[in-house]
Amino acid sequence: MKMRQILPELNLSSFLEFSKMNEAEQVQLLREKGIVIDEERENDQLTRLYYVNGFFVEETLRDNKTIEILPFRRGYKIDSYLEVKEVLASKFSY
């Protein structure tokens, strides 16, 4: 089963509420209710992709401090993420 087929529909009201929160509130919600889908470390920077309340959030950290939070709906960002993961999975499946 492809990952695209299991993605839920966007919860627009939650997305808009999250976008209106300040950074501390966003970080707290991510820690309490977010599901970490992926993590990537590059040099001194860590990027986490979360699923939370019907949408996706990318958090970038440096020295364990949040430097950017980017909520997004289904679209180019999640599609490109899924495409990369599908390619990697097909190359490295056993």
N, C-alpha and C positions, 0 to 999 in steps of 0.2 A: 504494500500500500504506500502510495506516495505521500510525503509530508503535507503537501498542499491540500489533500483531501481531508485531513483531520483538523485543519485550522478552523477555529470557531469564527463566527461573525463578530465584527467590531461592536463593542459596547460604547457607542458614541457619548452617552452622558458621562460615563466613567472617564473616558478620554478627556473630555472638556473639563471635568472637575479636577483631574490630575494636572492638566495644563495650567490651571489657575492657582495651584498650590505653590507655596514658596519652596525653595530647595530643601530645607530641613524636613518639611512635611513629606515631600516626594521621596526623600531618602528613607524616612521612617516607613512609609507605605511599601517601598520596595523590599526592605528588610523583613517586614512582617508578613506581607501577602504576595510578594513577587516570587515567581518561579524562574530560577536561573536556567536558561536554555543553553547558553554557551558562554565561554570566557576565552579571551585571547590576551596574551601578554606580549608586549613589544617594547623592548628596552625597559624603561622605568614606568611604563604606562599599562594599566589593566583596563580592558573593555569587557563589560558584561552585557549580555542580552537577556532581558527579562520578559516574561509574559505576566501581565497583571490585569485583572478585571476586564478582560476582553480586548486588550491592545498590547503593544510591545513598547519597551523602553530600553534604550541603550544608555548605559552609565559608563563614564570614563573616569578612572581614578589615577592619581599620581601620589605616591607616598601615602597610600591609604586615605587620601582625601578626594572627595568628589570634585572634579573640575568641570564636568558637563553632564547634563541629563537631557536626553532627546527622546520624547515620546513620539511614536508614529503609528499610523494605521497600516493596514495592509497596503502595499504599494511597492514601489521600486526597491526600497530598503529591505523589506522582508523577502521579497521575491528574489533579489540578488543573493541574499543570505542562503535561502533554501536551494538555489541553483548550485552554489558552491558546495554546500553540504551534500547534495545529491551526487555531484560529480565525484567528490572525495569518497563517498560511500560506495559508489560503483567501482572505483579504482582499487579500493582496499577491502572489499568484501571477501570473506573467506568461504 
